[in-house]
Amino acid sequence: MLHIDRLILQLPHYPHWWRQEWTTCIDALSLHIAPGEVHAVVGASGAGKSLLAAAIMGLLPSAARLEGALHFQATPLTPARQRQLRGRQLALIPQSLSALDPLARSRQQVRWAAQRAGLGRPAAQQRADELLAHYQLSHAATHYPHELSGGMARRVLIAMAQVSNAQLVIADEPSVGLDPTQRDRVLAKLKAIAREGKAVMLITHDLRHALPVADRVTVMYQGRGIETATAQAFRGQGEQLTSPYARSLWQALPDNAFSTQPSVLCQEPAFA
Ligand SMILES: Nc1ncnc2c1ncn2[C@@H]1O[C@H](COP(=O)(O)OP(=O)(O)OP(=O)(O)O)[C@@H](O)[C@H]1O
C-alpha cells in the first residue's frame, strides 16, 4: 500500500538572514505499510514524525528538498498525485488544531471536507451530521474553533479525516487532549478502519498509546527509522528489539502499560 524507501528530507534554516543552512530532518528512512495494518511511528519530540506525514501528504514547505522513493498503491506519489488523492484516498488527522478554519463552524468544517472528498452538498451535510453525532459533537455543530475545547477540536479534525473513504489514514498524535475514554475510542476507530482493509499510520510520541492497537511499530530517532518491529515484540520481553533506543523505550514502559486490553480496543466504538 505505502512504500517509503530511503527518504531524505532537508529543510532550509536561516541562522542569520544572509546565511542559509540545510537541516536533514528525515534521514534515509524506509517504511512499508500494508493494507489492514496499523503501523505506529513512535519517536521523541522533533524526531521527524510530522514531517514524514507532511511528505506523504504533499504538504511540505515549497523549499523542502526530498530524495528517495515514495509509492502509494505501487505508483509514485508525485506532487500532482498527492494533490489529487489528498482528502480522498489519503487522509490526515493533523497534529495542530490550527488546521481548523478559524472562521468556520464545526458543521461547515466537516461538510466542506466531505464535499472535497467528492460528496454532493446534501450527502455531505448528512455525513457531517452523522459524524458530529458519532463524536458527541452535535451540540457544538454551530461552534467556531475558538469556542471548542482542545479535545472537541481534535474530534472535529478526526471527523473531517473520516468523511472520505481513504485507503491510507495518517493520524498524527490523534489522542492529544482527549480524556482516556475518548482516546481509547479514537484508537479503536483507527483499528476498525484498518480492519476494513485500509492502512493506518499512527504517529505518537507515547508507545503506550500505540501498542494496544498497532500491528507493527517503527521507531524514529533524529530523523532515522532505527527499528521496525512487531507490536508483539514490544509487548513481550523485548529480546527481539535490536537497537538500544527501541530497547530503552520498551524498558520505560510502565507496568500498567497494557491496562487497556487490545481486545477492548478492537471493538468498534459506540460513541452515543
Ligand atoms: N518548516 C520547517 N523548517 C525547518 N525545520 C523544521 C520545519 N518543521 C520542522 N522542522 C524541524 O524538523 C524536526 C522534526 O520536526 P517534526 O515536526 O517532524 O517533529 P515530530 O517528531 O513530529 O515532533 P513532535 O512530536 O514534537 O510533533 C525538528 O527538529 C524541527 O525543528
Ligand as a Chemical Component Dictionary entry (heavy atoms), coordinates in Angstrom:
data_LIG
# 
_chem_comp.id                   LIG 
_chem_comp.type                 NON-POLYMER 
_chem_comp.pdbx_formal_charge   0 
_chem_comp.three_letter_code    LIG 
# 
loop_
_chem_comp_atom.comp_id 
_chem_comp_atom.atom_id 
_chem_comp_atom.alt_atom_id 
_chem_comp_atom.type_symbol 
_chem_comp_atom.charge 
_chem_comp_atom.model_Cartn_x 
_chem_comp_atom.model_Cartn_y 
_chem_comp_atom.model_Cartn_z 
_chem_comp_atom.pdbx_ordinal 
LIG N1  N1  N 0 9.329  24.153 8.392  1  
LIG C1  C1  C 0 10.442 23.729 8.994  2  
LIG N2  N2  N 0 11.638 24.288 8.683  3  
LIG C2  C2  C 0 12.785 23.840 9.261  4  
LIG N3  N3  N 0 12.841 22.862 10.172 5  
LIG C3  C3  C 0 11.676 22.274 10.532 6  
LIG C4  C4  C 0 10.417 22.674 9.971  7  
LIG N4  N4  N 0 9.448  21.916 10.525 8  
LIG C5  C5  C 0 10.069 21.084 11.393 9  
LIG N5  N5  N 0 11.398 21.303 11.397 10 
LIG C6  C6  C 0 12.396 20.581 12.192 11 
LIG O1  O1  O 0 12.328 19.207 11.846 12 
LIG C7  C7  C 0 12.456 18.393 13.002 13 
LIG C8  C8  C 0 11.316 17.398 13.038 14 
LIG O2  O2  O 0 10.082 18.105 13.222 15 
LIG P1  P1  P 0 8.702  17.324 13.344 16 
LIG O3  O3  O 0 7.631  18.346 13.495 17 
LIG O4  O4  O 0 8.550  16.362 12.232 18 
LIG O5  O5  O 0 8.907  16.518 14.713 19 
LIG P2  P2  P 0 7.919  15.489 15.445 20 
LIG O6  O6  O 0 8.647  14.202 15.571 21 
LIG O7  O7  O 0 6.592  15.471 14.786 22 
LIG O8  O8  O 0 7.829  16.168 16.879 23 
LIG P3  P3  P 0 6.543  16.411 17.836 24 
LIG O9  O9  O 0 6.220  15.089 18.457 25 
LIG O10 O10 O 0 7.069  17.414 18.823 26 
LIG O11 O11 O 0 5.450  16.954 16.968 27 
LIG C9  C9  C 0 12.516 19.328 14.199 28 
LIG O12 O12 O 0 13.853 19.412 14.612 29 
LIG C10 C10 C 0 12.053 20.657 13.674 30 
LIG O13 O13 O 0 12.758 21.715 14.275 31 
# 
loop_
_chem_comp_bond.comp_id 
_chem_comp_bond.atom_id_1 
_chem_comp_bond.atom_id_2 
_chem_comp_bond.value_order 
_chem_comp_bond.pdbx_ordinal 
LIG N1  C1  SING 1  
LIG C1  N2  SING 2  
LIG C1  C4  DOUB 3  
LIG N2  C2  DOUB 4  
LIG C2  N3  SING 5  
LIG N3  C3  DOUB 6  
LIG C3  C4  SING 7  
LIG C3  N5  SING 8  
LIG C4  N4  SING 9  
LIG N4  C5  DOUB 10 
LIG C5  N5  SING 11 
LIG N5  C6  SING 12 
LIG C6  O1  SING 13 
LIG C6  C10 SING 14 
LIG O1  C7  SING 15 
LIG C7  C8  SING 16 
LIG C7  C9  SING 17 
LIG C8  O2  SING 18 
LIG O2  P1  SING 19 
LIG P1  O3  DOUB 20 
LIG P1  O4  SING 21 
LIG P1  O5  SING 22 
LIG O5  P2  SING 23 
LIG P2  O6  DOUB 24 
LIG P2  O7  SING 25 
LIG P2  O8  SING 26 
LIG O8  P3  SING 27 
LIG P3  O9  DOUB 28 
LIG P3  O10 SING 29 
LIG P3  O11 SING 30 
LIG C9  O12 SING 31 
LIG C9  C10 SING 32 
LIG C10 O13 SING 33 
# 
